[in-house]
Amino acid sequence: MANLVDLIEQFILRKLASGQDEVIILKRNEIADELECAPSQISYVLNTRFTVERGFIVESRRGSGGYIRIARIPFAEILFEDVARSVRPDITYDELETVVARLQRHNLLTGREAALMLHFFKLIYDYVDAEDRARIVRSLLMVLAHHEKLR
């Protein structure tokens, strides 16, 4: 049998799945009453299972008019931003190839897009200084993240 933490998580995930948007608004006390648990247990689940690393943004307001707003962050956006943050001025071309392979593995780049990016990276790697190169690569990845957000 599943433990209470798992039940609370599944309850919230079902609410997210049944919603029209990627955002739901819940009342902590109503969830606690329905699942027969303490509101602090709801808070524990929110703090451990609904994190940014797991693809969620949680906004919580306590009190009689309090609420919990949970938004699902699109995976592609997280991945592009994570990859962009990892680009340092001393990044090697081999590491850039690994970045492209990671994006391709998650179906965020087609083979053609990957080939174009690698060619572009090769050109800037050969002709652009390290600081500018890192800035250009991060900018390109953030443009792709923004494009994913608009899909």
Backbone as a printed PyTorch tensor [residue, N CA C, xyz], in Angstrom:
tensor([[[  0.8470,  -1.1930,   0.0000],
         [  0.0000,   0.0000,   0.0000],
         [  0.8870,   1.2500,   0.0000]],

        [[  0.4780,   2.2480,  -0.7370],
         [  1.2410,   3.4890,  -0.8490],
         [  1.1840,   4.2600,   0.4710]],

        [[  2.2600,   4.9840,   0.7590],
         [  2.2370,   5.7790,   1.9830],
         [  1.5200,   7.1030,   1.7250]],

        [[  1.2960,   7.8410,   2.7870],
         [  0.5090,   9.0720,   2.6980],
         [  1.1510,  10.1060,   1.7700]],

        [[  2.4560,  10.2210,   1.8130],
         [  3.1520,  11.1830,   0.9500],
         [  2.8780,  10.8670,  -0.5190]],

        [[  2.9530,   9.5840,  -0.8710],
         [  2.6700,   9.1770,  -2.2530],
         [  1.2210,   9.4670,  -2.6280]],

        [[  0.3020,   9.2230,  -1.6960],
         [ -1.1220,   9.4850,  -1.9700],
         [ -1.3780,  10.9690,  -2.2090]],

        [[ -0.7650,  11.8100,  -1.3940],
         [ -0.9320,  13.2620,  -1.5670],
         [ -0.3580,  13.6920,  -2.9110]],

        [[  0.8250,  13.1960,  -3.2380],
         [  1.4420,  13.5330,  -4.5260],
         [  0.5450,  13.1020,  -5.6840]],

        [[  0.0420,  11.8880,  -5.6450],
         [ -0.8200,  11.3860,  -6.7190],
         [ -2.1060,  12.2020,  -6.8260]],

        [[ -2.6710,  12.5890,  -5.6900],
         [ -3.8770,  13.4140,  -5.6780],
         [ -3.6200,  14.7260,  -6.4250]],

        [[ -2.5110,  15.3780,  -6.1020],
         [ -2.1850,  16.6600,  -6.7370],
         [ -1.8820,  16.4650,  -8.2220]],

        [[ -1.1480,  15.4160,  -8.5600],
         [ -0.8430,  15.1480,  -9.9730],
         [ -2.1140,  14.8760, -10.7740]],

        [[ -3.0780,  14.1670, -10.1810],
         [ -4.3610,  13.9290, -10.8770],
         [ -5.0970,  15.2410, -11.1110]],

        [[ -5.0680,  16.1230, -10.1240],
         [ -5.7020,  17.4390, -10.2890],
         [ -5.0280,  18.2130, -11.4310]],

        [[ -3.7110,  18.1590, -11.4750],
         [ -2.9890,  18.8320, -12.5660],
         [ -3.3530,  18.2340, -13.9170]],

        [[ -3.4280,  16.9260, -13.9800],
         [ -3.7290,  16.2360, -15.2430],
         [ -5.1440,  16.5250, -15.7140]],

        [[ -6.0660,  16.7170, -14.7840],
         [ -7.4580,  16.9400, -15.1740],
         [ -7.7560,  18.4010, -15.4810]],

        [[ -6.8290,  19.2990, -15.1650],
         [ -7.0410,  20.7210, -15.4100],
         [ -6.8710,  21.0840, -16.8700]],

        [[ -7.4730,  22.1920, -17.2500],
         [ -7.3660,  22.6920, -18.6200],
         [ -6.0080,  23.3360, -18.8670]],

        [[ -5.4720,  23.9610, -17.8290],
         [ -4.2110,  24.6850, -17.9480],
         [ -3.0820,  23.8780, -17.3360]],

        [[ -1.9110,  24.4510, -17.3750],
         [ -0.7550,  23.8620, -16.7060],
         [ -0.6520,  24.4000, -15.2830]],

        [[ -1.6990,  25.0950, -14.8210],
         [ -1.7130,  25.6850, -13.4840],
         [ -2.9900,  25.2660, -12.7780]],

        [[ -2.8570,  24.8950, -11.4950],
         [ -4.0460,  24.6180, -10.6880],
         [ -3.9420,  25.4220,  -9.4000]],

        [[ -5.0950,  25.7260,  -8.8310],
         [ -5.1500,  26.4060,  -7.5440],
         [ -5.9480,  25.5200,  -6.6080]],

        [[ -5.3400,  25.2020,  -5.4710],
         [ -5.9500,  24.3100,  -4.4920],
         [ -5.9560,  24.9820,  -3.1260]],

        [[ -6.8160,  24.4820,  -2.2450],
         [ -6.8440,  24.9250,  -0.8490],
         [ -6.2100,  23.8330,   0.0000]],

        [[ -5.1980,  24.1930,   0.7650],
         [ -4.4700,  23.2290,   1.5910],
         [ -5.4150,  22.4990,   2.5540]],

        [[ -6.3040,  23.2430,   3.2250],
         [ -7.2110,  22.6180,   4.1960],
         [ -8.2020,  21.6720,   3.5300]],

        [[ -8.6590,  22.0260,   2.3380],
         [ -9.5950,  21.1400,   1.6280],
         [ -8.9150,  19.8260,   1.2420]],

        [[ -7.6650,  19.9010,   0.7990],
         [ -6.9270,  18.6750,   0.4700],
         [ -6.7340,  17.8460,   1.7370]],

        [[ -6.3410,  18.5130,   2.8260],
         [ -6.1180,  17.8100,   4.0930],
         [ -7.3980,  17.1280,   4.5620]],

        [[ -8.5320,  17.8120,   4.4640],
         [ -9.8130,  17.2070,   4.8610],
         [-10.1460,  16.0110,   3.9830]],

        [[ -9.9840,  16.1690,   2.6810],
         [-10.3310,  15.0940,   1.7530],
         [ -9.4470,  13.8620,   1.9400]],

        [[ -8.1770,  14.0790,   2.2150],
         [ -7.2420,  12.9570,   2.3650],
         [ -7.0350,  12.5510,   3.8230]],

        [[ -7.7430,  13.2420,   4.7140],
         [ -7.6690,  12.9550,   6.1520],
         [ -6.2270,  12.9810,   6.6570]],

        [[ -5.6030,  14.1260,   6.4550],
         [ -4.2270,  14.3050,   6.9190],
         [ -4.0690,  15.7370,   7.4230]],

        [[ -2.9220,  16.0340,   7.9960],
         [ -2.6470,  17.3810,   8.4980],
         [ -2.1730,  18.2820,   7.3560]],

        [[ -2.5230,  19.5700,   7.4090],
         [ -2.0360,  20.5010,   6.3830],
         [ -0.5070,  20.5150,   6.2770]],

        [[  0.1800,  20.2740,   7.3780],
         [  1.6460,  20.2520,   7.3370],
         [  2.1610,  19.1180,   6.4530]],

        [[  1.3960,  18.0380,   6.3480],
         [  1.7960,  16.9380,   5.4670],
         [  1.6770,  17.3500,   4.0020]],

        [[  0.6780,  18.1740,   3.7130],
         [  0.5390,  18.7260,   2.3590],
         [  1.7640,  19.5990,   2.0650]],

        [[  2.1410,  20.4280,   3.0320],
         [  3.3090,  21.3030,   2.8590],
         [  4.5680,  20.4920,   2.6070]],

        [[  4.7310,  19.4000,   3.3390],
         [  5.9070,  18.5450,   3.1550],
         [  5.9720,  18.0150,   1.7220]],

        [[  4.8420,  17.5430,   1.2200],
         [  4.8000,  17.0030,  -0.1470],
         [  5.1220,  18.1000,  -1.1560]],

        [[  4.5670,  19.2780,  -0.9570],
         [  4.8420,  20.3880,  -1.8750],
         [  6.3260,  20.7430,  -1.8790]],

        [[  6.9450,  20.7340,  -0.7030],
         [  8.3590,  21.1120,  -0.5950],
         [  9.3130,  20.0490,  -1.1140]],

        [[  8.8830,  18.7940,  -1.1270],
         [  9.7980,  17.7210,  -1.5320],
         [  9.4920,  17.1190,  -2.8940]],

        [[  8.2420,  17.1440,  -3.3000],
         [  7.8660,  16.4760,  -4.5500],
         [  7.5120,  17.4350,  -5.6810]],

        [[  7.2490,  18.6900,  -5.3700],
         [  6.8430,  19.6580,  -6.3900],
         [  7.8550,  20.8020,  -6.4290]],

        [[  9.0730,  20.4520,  -6.7930],
         [ 10.1830,  21.3990,  -6.8170],
         [ 10.4610,  21.8520,  -8.2520]],

        [[ 11.2480,  22.8970,  -8.3740],
         [ 11.6470,  23.3860,  -9.6980],
         [ 12.4180,  22.2940, -10.4380]],

        [[ 13.2710,  21.5710,  -9.7030],
         [ 14.0530,  20.5050, -10.3240],
         [ 13.1600,  19.4200, -10.9240]],

        [[ 11.9850,  19.2620, -10.3580],
         [ 11.0390,  18.2570, -10.8680],
         [ 10.0440,  18.8630, -11.8580]],

        [[ 10.2110,  20.1510, -12.1590],
         [  9.3930,  20.7790, -13.1860],
         [  8.1470,  21.4940, -12.6970]],

        [[  8.1670,  21.9760, -11.4470],
         [  6.9980,  22.6630, -10.9000],
         [  7.4020,  23.9750, -10.2460]],

        [[  6.4690,  24.9260, -10.2940],
         [  6.5900,  26.1500,  -9.5140],
         [  5.3990,  26.1560,  -8.5720]],

        [[  5.6690,  26.3140,  -7.2820],
         [  4.6060,  26.3080,  -6.2810],
         [  4.5960,  27.6550,  -5.5830]],

        [[  3.4150,  28.2490,  -5.5350],
         [  3.2070,  29.4830,  -4.7870],
         [  2.1900,  29.1410,  -3.7140]],

        [[  2.4940,  29.4950,  -2.4810],
         [  1.6240,  29.1010,  -1.3840],
         [  1.3370,  30.2990,  -0.4980]],

        [[  0.0850,  30.4590,  -0.1270],
         [ -0.3050,  31.5120,   0.8040],
         [ -1.1310,  30.8580,   1.9060]],

        [[ -0.7080,  31.0700,   3.1350],
         [ -1.4010,  30.4560,   4.2670],
         [ -2.4840,  31.3840,   4.7970]],

        [[ -3.3330,  30.8550,   5.6500],
         [ -4.3870,  31.6460,   6.2570],
         [ -5.7410,  31.2310,   5.7250]],

        [[ -6.7820,  31.8930,   6.2190],
         [ -8.1540,  31.4980,   5.8670],
         [ -8.4380,  31.6250,   4.3760]],

        [[ -7.8680,  32.6140,   3.7290],
         [ -8.0610,  32.7660,   2.2870],
         [ -6.9000,  32.1900,   1.5070]],

        [[ -6.1130,  31.3710,   2.1730],
         [ -4.8920,  30.8520,   1.5660],
         [ -5.1510,  29.8820,   0.4350]],

        [[ -4.1480,  29.7030,  -0.3550],
         [ -4.2560,  28.8070,  -1.5050],
         [ -2.8850,  28.2450,  -1.8390]],

        [[ -2.8890,  27.2760,  -2.7170],
         [ -1.6620,  26.7250,  -3.2840],
         [ -1.8400,  26.8040,  -4.7900]],

        [[ -0.9080,  27.4680,  -5.4500],
         [ -0.9310,  27.5250,  -6.9110],
         [  0.2500,  26.6900,  -7.4030]],

        [[ -0.0420,  25.6920,  -8.2240],
         [  1.0020,  24.8150,  -8.7440],
         [  1.0080,  24.9270, -10.2570]],

        [[  2.1620,  25.2360, -10.8040],
         [  2.3140,  25.3470, -12.2570],
         [  3.3710,  24.3570, -12.7170]],

        [[  3.0780,  23.6920, -13.8020],
         [  4.0360,  22.7610, -14.3930],
         [  4.9220,  23.5520, -15.3560]],

        [[  6.2220,  23.4310, -15.1770],
         [  7.1780,  24.0770, -16.0730],
         [  7.4390,  23.1120, -17.2210]],

        [[  7.2870,  23.5600, -18.4460],
         [  7.5650,  22.6640, -19.5680],
         [  8.9990,  22.1370, -19.5150]],

        [[  9.1580,  20.8270, -19.6950],
         [ 10.4580,  20.1640, -19.6100],
         [ 11.4750,  20.7930, -20.5500]],

        [[ 11.0640,  21.0820, -21.7600],
         [ 11.9970,  21.6210, -22.7520],
         [ 12.6020,  22.9320, -22.2660]],

        [[ 11.7680,  23.7700, -21.6920],
         [ 12.2500,  25.0590, -21.2000],
         [ 13.2910,  24.8600, -20.1000]],

        [[ 13.0190,  23.9370, -19.1790],
         [ 13.9610,  23.6510, -18.0960],
         [ 15.2810,  23.1610, -18.6690]],

        [[ 15.1950,  22.2340, -19.6070],
         [ 16.4090,  21.6420, -20.1640],
         [ 17.2450,  22.6780, -20.9110]],

        [[ 16.6080,  23.4840, -21.7610],
         [ 17.3560,  24.5100, -22.4940],
         [ 18.0220,  25.4940, -21.5250]],

        [[ 17.2860,  25.9240, -20.4990],
         [ 17.8540,  26.8740, -19.5470],
         [ 18.9840,  26.2360, -18.7440]],

        [[ 18.8160,  24.9680, -18.3770],
         [ 19.8660,  24.2500, -17.6540],
         [ 21.1280,  24.1490, -18.5070]],

        [[ 20.9460,  23.7980, -19.7590],
         [ 22.0830,  23.6760, -20.6760],
         [ 22.7410,  25.0430, -20.8730]],

        [[ 21.9350,  26.0870, -21.0330],
         [ 22.4890,  27.4310, -21.2310],
         [ 23.3240,  27.8600, -20.0220]],

        [[ 22.8420,  27.5470, -18.8110],
         [ 23.5980,  27.8970, -17.6030],
         [ 24.9330,  27.1530, -17.5270]],

        [[ 24.9970,  25.9850, -18.1370],
         [ 26.2210,  25.1770, -18.0480],
         [ 27.3160,  25.6410, -19.0140]],

        [[ 26.9970,  26.5530, -19.9150],
         [ 27.9830,  27.0150, -20.9050],
         [ 28.9030,  28.0560, -20.2550]],

        [[ 30.1700,  27.7020, -20.1640],
         [ 31.1940,  28.5590, -19.5730],
         [ 32.1470,  29.0300, -20.6700]],

        [[ 32.9010,  30.0770, -20.4110],
         [ 33.8630,  30.5330, -21.4290],
         [ 34.8920,  29.4670, -21.8120]],

        [[ 35.2250,  28.5760, -20.9000],
         [ 36.2390,  27.5630, -21.2110],
         [ 35.6450,  26.2620, -21.7630]],

        [[ 34.3760,  26.2890, -22.1700],
         [ 33.7470,  25.0780, -22.7050],
         [ 34.4620,  24.6530, -23.9910]],

        [[ 34.6600,  23.3650, -24.1340],
         [ 35.3510,  22.8460, -25.3210],
         [ 34.3350,  22.5110, -26.4090]],

        [[ 34.8410,  22.3340, -27.6110],
         [ 33.9600,  21.9400, -28.7080],
         [ 33.3440,  20.5710, -28.4220]],

        [[ 34.1150,  19.6610, -27.8430],
         [ 33.5810,  18.3350, -27.4930],
         [ 32.4220,  18.4500, -26.5070]],

        [[ 32.5360,  19.3700, -25.5580],
         [ 31.4450,  19.5800, -24.5990],
         [ 30.2170,  20.1580, -25.3030]],

        [[ 30.4340,  21.0310, -26.2770],
         [ 29.3100,  21.5640, -27.0520],
         [ 28.6310,  20.4470, -27.8430]],

        [[ 29.4170,  19.5160, -28.3700],
         [ 28.8290,  18.3560, -29.0550],
         [ 27.9580,  17.5550, -28.0930]],

        [[ 28.4020,  17.4190, -26.8540],
         [ 27.6320,  16.7020, -25.8340],
         [ 26.3250,  17.4290, -25.5330]],

        [[ 26.3780,  18.7570, -25.4860],
         [ 25.1730,  19.5670, -25.2680],
         [ 24.1620,  19.3020, -26.3810]],

        [[ 24.6140,  19.3430, -27.6170],
         [ 23.7300,  19.1160, -28.7640],
         [ 23.1650,  17.6930, -28.7160]],

        [[ 23.9990,  16.7250, -28.3910],
         [ 23.5360,  15.3330, -28.3020],
         [ 22.4720,  15.1840, -27.2170]],

        [[ 22.6530,  15.8760, -26.0990],
         [ 21.6580,  15.8260, -25.0060],
         [ 20.3120,  16.3790, -25.4740]],

        [[ 20.3470,  17.5060, -26.1670],
         [ 19.1040,  18.1010, -26.6680],
         [ 18.4490,  17.1980, -27.7110]],

        [[ 19.2690,  16.5920, -28.5390],
         [ 18.7460,  15.6850, -29.5650],
         [ 18.1450,  14.4280, -28.9220]],

        [[ 18.8050,  13.9110, -27.8980],
         [ 18.3290,  12.7110, -27.2000],
         [ 16.9370,  12.9370, -26.6000]],

        [[ 16.6640,  14.1670, -26.1970],
         [ 15.3590,  14.5030, -25.6210],
         [ 14.3810,  15.0150, -26.6830]],

        [[ 14.7250,  14.7930, -27.9460],
         [ 13.8720,  15.1850, -29.0770],
         [ 13.5700,  16.6790, -29.1130]],

        [[ 14.5240,  17.4770, -28.6870],
         [ 14.3540,  18.9220, -28.7340],
         [ 15.0600,  19.5400, -29.9270]],

        [[ 15.8440,  18.7290, -30.6300],
         [ 16.4940,  19.1510, -31.8700],
         [ 16.3590,  18.0310, -32.8850]],

        [[ 16.1060,  18.4100, -34.1220],
         [ 16.1290,  17.4150, -35.1990],
         [ 17.5860,  17.1750, -35.5950]],

        [[ 17.8230,  16.1740, -36.4060],
         [ 19.1680,  15.9210, -36.9080],
         [ 19.7060,  17.1030, -37.6870]],

        [[ 18.8340,  17.7050, -38.4710],
         [ 19.2430,  18.8630, -39.2700],
         [ 19.6210,  20.0450, -38.3730]],

        [[ 18.7840,  20.3140, -37.3700],
         [ 19.0820,  21.4090, -36.4440],
         [ 20.3910,  21.1480, -35.6970]],

        [[ 20.5950,  19.8980, -35.2980],
         [ 21.8310,  19.5370, -34.5940],
         [ 23.0460,  19.7730, -35.4890]],

        [[ 22.9460,  19.3700, -36.7550],
         [ 24.0590,  19.5610, -37.6900],
         [ 24.3570,  21.0490, -37.8800]],

        [[ 23.3070,  21.8570, -38.0140],
         [ 23.4980,  23.3080, -38.1590],
         [ 24.1570,  23.9030, -36.9180]],

        [[ 23.6840,  23.4900, -35.7480],
         [ 24.2600,  24.0130, -34.5110],
         [ 25.7320,  23.6320, -34.3880]],

        [[ 26.0500,  22.3820, -34.6850],
         [ 27.4400,  21.9420, -34.5700],
         [ 28.3450,  22.7000, -35.5430]],

        [[ 27.8620,  22.9310, -36.7540],
         [ 28.6450,  23.7000, -37.7250],
         [ 28.8400,  25.1350, -37.2170]],

        [[ 27.7750,  25.7220, -36.7310],
         [ 27.8350,  27.0750, -36.1750],
         [ 28.8200,  27.1250, -35.0020]],

        [[ 28.7290,  26.1370, -34.1000],
         [ 29.6400,  26.0950, -32.9570],
         [ 31.0910,  25.9810, -33.4130]],

        [[ 31.3260,  25.1630, -34.4420],
         [ 32.6880,  24.9850, -34.9590],
         [ 33.2350,  26.3190, -35.4790]],

        [[ 32.3950,  27.0410, -36.2090],
         [ 32.8240,  28.3430, -36.7340],
         [ 33.1430,  29.3270, -35.6170]],

        [[ 32.2400,  29.4490, -34.6590],
         [ 32.5110,  30.4270, -33.6000],
         [ 33.6360,  29.9500, -32.6900]],

        [[ 33.7930,  28.6340, -32.5490],
         [ 34.8870,  28.1280, -31.7270],
         [ 36.2340,  28.5130, -32.3360]],

        [[ 36.3110,  28.4780, -33.6510],
         [ 37.5650,  28.7980, -34.3440],
         [ 37.8470,  30.3000, -34.4470]],

        [[ 36.8060,  31.1410, -34.4480],
         [ 37.0100,  32.5500, -34.7750],
         [ 36.5790,  33.5540, -33.7040]],

        [[ 35.9630,  33.1030, -32.6290],
         [ 35.4420,  34.0360, -31.6250],
         [ 36.1250,  33.7480, -30.2830]],

        [[ 36.4700,  34.8230, -29.5370],
         [ 37.1380,  34.6100, -28.2450],
         [ 36.1840,  33.9270, -27.2540]],

        [[ 36.7500,  33.3570, -26.2150],
         [ 36.0160,  32.4880, -25.2880],
         [ 34.8140,  33.1680, -24.6330]],

        [[ 34.9840,  34.3900, -24.1400],
         [ 33.8770,  35.0930, -23.4730],
         [ 32.7150,  35.3320, -24.4320]],

        [[ 33.0210,  35.8540, -25.6100],
         [ 31.9730,  36.1160, -26.6010],
         [ 31.3330,  34.8150, -27.0740]],

        [[ 32.1350,  33.7930, -27.2470],
         [ 31.6200,  32.4930, -27.6890],
         [ 30.5960,  31.9550, -26.6780]],

        [[ 30.9300,  32.0020, -25.3990],
         [ 30.0040,  31.5190, -24.3670],
         [ 28.7150,  32.3350, -24.3830]],

        [[ 28.8530,  33.6480, -24.5300],
         [ 27.6770,  34.5230, -24.5650],
         [ 26.7930,  34.2010, -25.7740]],

        [[ 27.4000,  33.9660, -26.9350],
         [ 26.6510,  33.6390, -28.1560],
         [ 25.9300,  32.3010, -28.0090]],

        [[ 26.6320,  31.2990, -27.4920],
         [ 26.0230,  29.9710, -27.3330],
         [ 24.8670,  30.0400, -26.3360]],

        [[ 25.0650,  30.7260, -25.2000],
         [ 23.9760,  30.8700, -24.2170],
         [ 22.7880,  31.5850, -24.8420]],

        [[ 23.0560,  32.6260, -25.6090],
         [ 21.9880,  33.3730, -26.2670],
         [ 21.2050,  32.4810, -27.2320]],

        [[ 21.9180,  31.6960, -28.0170],
         [ 21.2610,  30.7770, -28.9550],
         [ 20.3660,  29.7940, -28.2070]],

        [[ 20.8730,  29.2340, -27.1140],
         [ 20.0870,  28.2650, -26.3430],
         [ 18.8620,  28.9180, -25.7070]],

        [[ 18.9910,  30.1640, -25.2560],
         [ 17.8430,  30.8560, -24.6690],
         [ 16.7990,  31.1910, -25.7300]],

        [[ 17.2360,  31.4920, -26.9490],
         [ 16.2870,  31.7030, -28.0530],
         [ 15.5100,  30.4150, -28.3060]],

        [[ 16.2090,  29.2900, -28.3110],
         [ 15.5340,  28.0010, -28.5020],
         [ 14.5700,  27.7150, -27.3520]],

        [[ 14.9610,  28.0440, -26.1180],
         [ 14.0710,  27.8470, -24.9670],
         [ 12.8160,  28.6890, -25.1290]],

        [[ 12.9990,  29.9410, -25.5460],
         [ 11.8510,  30.8270, -25.7470],
         [ 10.9550,  30.2930, -26.8670]],

        [[ 11.5650,  29.7920, -27.9290],
         [ 10.7940,  29.2210, -29.0340],
         [  9.9690,  28.0310, -28.5440]],

        [[ 10.5460,  27.1790, -27.6970],
         [  9.8200,  26.0330, -27.1400],
         [  8.6330,  26.5060, -26.3190]],

        [[  8.8220,  27.6050, -25.5910],
         [  7.7680,  28.1380, -24.7380],
         [  6.5690,  28.5840, -25.5730]],

        [[  6.8250,  29.0520, -26.7930],
         [  5.7560,  29.5630, -27.6540],
         [  5.0010,  28.4590, -28.3820]],

        [[  5.5400,  27.2410, -28.3990],
         [  4.8930,  26.1380, -29.1200],
         [  3.5600,  25.7960, -28.5480]]])
